[in-house]
Amino acid sequence: MSDALTVVFATHADAQGQAAHVGRSCFFVPVPEPPPEAQQGVTLFLQGPGAAQMSCDARVLQVLPGAGMAVAFDDTDVVLGAFEQFLTQVLEGDETGEAATATWGEPEGPAHGNGDLPLAERLKTMSTPDKRKLALHGDRPARQLMLKDPNKQMHVFVVQNKGITLDEVRYVAGFRQANPEALKQISENRDWVQNPRILMALVQNPKTPPSVATRLLSKLGTNELRRLAKSSNVPRAVSIAARKLVTG
């Protein structure tokens, strides 16, 4: 899982100075202690004057001791939109004149969204189309919340989110409250089903459609099939199909 990295911009100028970097799909921020390694995954939390906050999944591109570090993100359109809202909130805050800082750990107070209320509270009054958009384009904290939403159709859009990580896919694959259609979509992604943990999570999940789970058994080795054939904790259709593959 990604480490949480909080960057605090105490002045309007510091925050607005990031605009040029964001256009190149990155932020240039102070180096925290201990310094991260290149390509390390982080969940980046930005805080500005007043209530300005935003977050996104990112990775460390380059660390320049004494100067700062470049932290890149993948979904430029989504982050650009969030950053514009962030700057709007920054303009409403108070300048302190202090330098920007970066520290490990999540920020205190409401985060994971914009506005005065935490995202979890705003979700209670959010429309279905807005929730769908959030599931498709939101950051990791937003995706986690959408998996808990009473409308399980949101799971389908979460797995379509371009920013979803393998850890999150593994979680959804084994989530016993998951929408079966979301599990089917995971099974159809060649890269994901090459991951042994995701594959095993899918075949053992009772919410995975039986036709999907049994089809995936052909990707497993003999030892895994034997365990499934003997297990009482997997769907009966899976154990029977595994037994047939073992015995021939």
C-alpha positions in Angstrom: 0.0 0.0 0.0 1.1 3.6 -0.6 2.6 5.7 2.2 0.7 8.9 3.2 2.6 12.1 2.5 1.2 15.4 3.6 2.4 18.7 2.0 1.3 21.9 3.6 1.4 25.1 1.5 1.2 28.0 4.0 1.0 30.8 1.4 -1.1 31.4 -1.7 2.1 31.8 -3.7 3.5 28.4 -2.8 0.3 26.7 -3.8 -0.2 28.6 -7.0 3.4 28.0 -7.9 2.5 24.3 -8.4 0.2 25.1 -11.4 3.0 24.8 -14.0 4.1 21.4 -12.5 0.6 20.1 -12.4 0.3 20.8 -16.2 3.2 18.3 -16.6 1.5 15.7 -14.4 3.5 16.2 -11.3 3.9 18.3 -8.1 7.3 19.6 -7.0 7.3 19.5 -3.2 9.7 19.7 -0.2 11.6 16.5 0.7 10.3 14.8 3.9 12.4 12.9 6.4 13.4 10.2 5.8 13.6 10.9 2.0 11.6 8.4 -0.2 13.1 6.3 -2.9 12.4 6.9 -6.6 9.2 5.2 -7.9 7.9 4.8 -4.3 4.1 5.0 -4.3 2.5 7.7 -2.1 -0.9 9.0 -1.3 -0.3 12.7 -1.5 -2.4 15.0 0.7 -2.2 18.7 0.0 -3.2 21.3 2.5 -3.3 25.1 2.0 -4.3 28.2 3.9 -7.7 27.9 5.5 -9.7 24.7 4.7 -8.0 24.0 1.3 -7.4 20.3 0.9 -7.0 17.6 -1.8 -5.5 14.2 -2.3 -4.3 11.9 -5.1 -2.3 8.7 -5.6 1.2 9.4 -6.9 4.7 8.1 -7.2 8.1 9.7 -6.5 9.9 10.6 -9.7 13.1 12.2 -8.5 14.5 13.5 -5.2 16.8 16.5 -5.3 18.3 17.0 -1.8 18.1 20.6 -0.7 15.8 21.5 -3.6 12.7 19.3 -3.5 11.3 16.3 -5.2 9.0 15.6 -8.2 5.9 13.5 -7.4 4.0 12.3 -10.5 0.4 11.3 -10.9 -1.3 9.4 -13.8 -4.8 10.9 -14.3 -3.9 14.4 -15.3 -7.5 15.5 -16.1 -8.9 14.4 -12.7 -6.0 16.0 -10.7 -6.2 19.2 -12.7 -9.8 19.6 -11.8 -9.2 18.8 -8.2 -6.3 21.2 -8.1 -8.3 24.1 -9.6 -10.8 23.6 -6.7 -7.9 23.5 -4.3 -6.6 26.8 -5.5 -10.0 28.4 -5.2 -10.1 27.3 -1.6 -6.5 28.6 -1.1 -7.5 32.1 -2.2 -10.1 32.1 0.6 -7.5 31.3 3.3 -5.0 33.4 5.3 -1.3 33.7 4.4 1.1 33.0 7.2 4.3 33.7 5.4 5.8 30.3 6.4 7.6 27.9 3.9 5.9 24.8 2.5 6.6 21.6 4.4 6.2 17.9 3.7 5.8 15.2 6.4 4.9 11.5 6.4 1.4 10.7 7.6 -2.2 11.7 6.9 -3.3 15.3 7.6 -5.3 16.1 10.7 -8.9 17.2 10.3 -11.2 16.5 7.3 -9.4 15.3 4.2 -10.0 13.1 1.3 -12.2 15.7 -0.4 -12.9 19.3 -0.9 -15.2 21.5 1.0 -15.9 21.9 4.7 -17.4 18.5 5.2 -15.5 15.2 5.0 -16.2 13.2 1.8 -17.9 10.5 3.8 -20.5 13.0 5.0 -21.0 14.6 1.6 -21.7 11.2 0.0 -24.9 11.0 2.0 -26.5 13.7 -0.1 -24.6 13.1 -3.4 -26.6 12.1 -6.4 -26.1 8.8 -8.2 -24.5 10.4 -11.3 -22.1 12.2 -9.0 -21.2 9.1 -7.1 -20.7 7.3 -10.4 -18.3 10.0 -11.5 -16.5 9.8 -8.2 -16.1 6.0 -8.4 -14.7 6.4 -12.0 -12.3 9.2 -11.3 -11.8 9.6 -7.5 -8.6 9.0 -5.6 -7.9 6.0 -3.4 -9.8 7.3 -0.3 -12.8 8.0 -2.5 -12.6 4.5 -4.1 -12.6 2.9 -0.6 -15.7 4.9 0.3 -17.5 3.9 -2.9 -16.9 0.2 -2.2 -18.9 0.7 1.0 -21.7 2.6 -0.7 -25.2 0.8 -0.4 -25.5 1.0 -4.2 -23.3 -1.9 -5.1 -23.4 -0.9 -8.8 -20.7 1.6 -7.8 -18.2 -1.4 -7.5 -18.4 -1.7 -11.3 -17.2 1.8 -11.8 -14.5 1.6 -9.1 -12.8 -1.3 -10.9 -12.9 0.8 -14.1 -11.0 3.7 -12.3 -7.7 4.2 -14.1 -5.9 4.9 -10.8 -6.9 1.6 -9.1 -3.9 -0.3 -7.7 -3.3 -4.1 -7.6 -3.8 -4.0 -3.8 -7.3 -2.5 -4.3 -8.1 -5.0 -7.1 -7.0 -7.9 -4.8 -9.3 -6.5 -2.1 -12.3 -6.2 -4.4 -11.6 -9.7 -5.8 -11.9 -11.2 -2.3 -14.7 -8.8 -1.1 -17.7 -11.0 -0.2 -20.1 -8.1 -0.6 -18.8 -7.3 -4.1 -21.0 -6.8 -7.1 -20.7 -10.0 -9.3 -20.4 -7.8 -12.4 -17.3 -6.1 -10.9 -15.7 -9.5 -10.2 -16.4 -10.5 -13.8 -14.7 -7.4 -15.0 -11.7 -8.2 -12.9 -11.6 -11.7 -14.4 -11.5 -10.3 -17.9 -8.4 -8.2 -17.3 -5.5 -10.3 -18.4 -2.9 -8.4 -16.4 -4.9 -8.7 -13.2 -5.6 -12.5 -13.4 -1.9 -13.1 -13.9 -1.5 -12.1 -10.3 -1.8 -15.3 -8.2 -3.4 -13.5 -5.2 -6.1 -11.9 -7.3 -6.8 -15.1 -9.2 -7.2 -17.1 -5.9 -9.3 -14.4 -4.4 -11.7 -14.6 -7.4 -12.1 -18.4 -7.5 -12.8 -18.5 -3.7 -15.2 -15.6 -3.6 -18.8 -16.9 -3.5 -19.9 -13.7 -5.2 -17.9 -14.6 -8.3 -20.3 -16.0 -10.9 -19.7 -19.8 -11.0 -19.1 -19.8 -14.7 -16.3 -17.2 -14.2 -14.7 -19.0 -11.2 -14.6 -22.4 -12.8 -13.2 -21.0 -16.0 -10.3 -19.4 -14.1 -9.4 -22.8 -12.5 -7.5 -23.6 -15.7 -4.9 -20.9 -14.8 -4.1 -22.6 -11.5 -1.4 -25.1 -10.7 -2.0 -28.7 -9.5 -1.3 -27.9 -5.8 -3.7 -25.0 -5.8 -6.4 -27.1 -7.5 -5.9 -29.9 -4.9 -6.4 -27.4 -2.1 -9.5 -26.1 -3.6 -10.9 -29.6 -4.3 -10.5 -30.4 -0.6 -11.6 -27.0 0.8 -15.0 -26.5 2.5 -14.6 -22.7 2.3 -15.1 -22.3 -1.4 -18.3 -22.5 -3.5 -19.3 -26.1 -4.2 -19.2 -25.6 -7.9 -15.5 -24.6 -7.6 -14.5 -27.5 -5.5 -16.2 -30.0 -7.8 -14.6 -28.5 -10.9 -11.2 -28.4 -9.2 -11.6 -32.1 -8.3 -12.4 -33.0 -11.9 -9.3 -31.2 -13.1 -7.1 -32.9 -10.6 -8.4 -36.4 -11.3 -8.7 -35.9 -15.0 
